Amino acid sequence: MPRRPEPAEGGIIPTEALASFAGVGYALDLARLTPGDRALDLGSGSGTDSFAAALLVGPTGTVTGVDMTDEQRAKADRLRAGAEHIRFLPGHLEDLPVPDESVDVVISNAVINLCPDKACVFREIVRVLKPGGRLAIADIVATRPLPESVTCNHDLWAACIGGAAAEVAYRAAIDAAGLKLHTFQDVPDCQFLTDQARNASLTYGVRAVTLAATRP
Ligand SMILES: C[S@@+](CC[C@H](N)C(=O)[O-])C[C@H]1O[C@@H](n2cnc3c(N)ncnc32)[C@H](O)[C@@H]1O
């Protein structure tokens, strides 16, 4: 199981958000969020990481979650309970609804693997980050490229396997966007839930990672 936010954070993160947490790791430590930061959570889902980030940036900072799914956003917005420094916007990672150079830190958990055009997502991240801004994410990669039998399997996409890029291609997309990658590590205890997913994971080295990068 991926690590969930620290107990100190869990005390205030809404239980309903945690109950539908769908992340694959914990990268908020790599984000080095500090009070006053403006954070952007890509694919915020029911909001677990957004709420955890909001505790770290405090009321002088802001957290914006972006998600394409109305139901997820509505739930996170309800759980926000009126907190003014947290907001949830509709949108796609490939065309983020935030201005250029407006964000100190981009976070994301288990989402970029679901995006077919990862190069486009990393370019968008660079566009919205201020110079010197940080990226800290948890995601899924593969040791080697996946065959069509995996990439065209709906169940394996939904299981965060079918869309996993080969690690080499994933790193190359980050680099080509202009980000400087400085941490890339496996999540040691992440396990897939179905036999089909576990088999694909074993065969192709599909696994969860956390990483951090900086916009120069
Ligand atoms: C596996 S869930 C992870 C949710 C959340 N980050 C968490 O850790 O609980 C993936 C989320 O990303 C959203 N999503 C997937 N692809 C997206 C895209 N291209 N643009 C915006 N949201 C996307 C889905 O709607 C879903 O809420």
The ligand as an ORCA input file, in Angstrom:
! r2SCAN-3c Opt
* xyz 0 1
  C      -6.001      7.702     -9.796
  S      -6.958      9.169     -9.506
  C      -5.886     10.043     -8.372
  C      -6.624     11.114     -7.604
  C      -5.826     11.810     -6.517
  N      -4.621     12.424     -7.059
  C      -5.494     10.886     -5.373
  O      -4.307     10.659     -5.111
  O      -6.428     10.407     -4.718
  C      -6.755     10.082    -11.025
  C      -7.498     11.403    -11.078
  O      -6.984     12.142    -12.176
  C      -8.035     12.677    -12.943
  N      -7.523     12.779    -14.327
  C      -7.068     11.770    -15.111
  N      -6.605     12.238    -16.273
  C      -6.770     13.590    -16.234
  C      -6.489     14.643    -17.147
  N      -5.923     14.386    -18.334
  N      -6.799     15.910    -16.785
  C      -7.382     16.156    -15.573
  N      -7.664     15.210    -14.667
  C      -7.355     13.934    -14.987
  C      -9.219     11.743    -12.740
  O     -10.433     12.394    -12.917
  C      -8.994     11.290    -11.289
  O      -9.662     12.125    -10.373
*
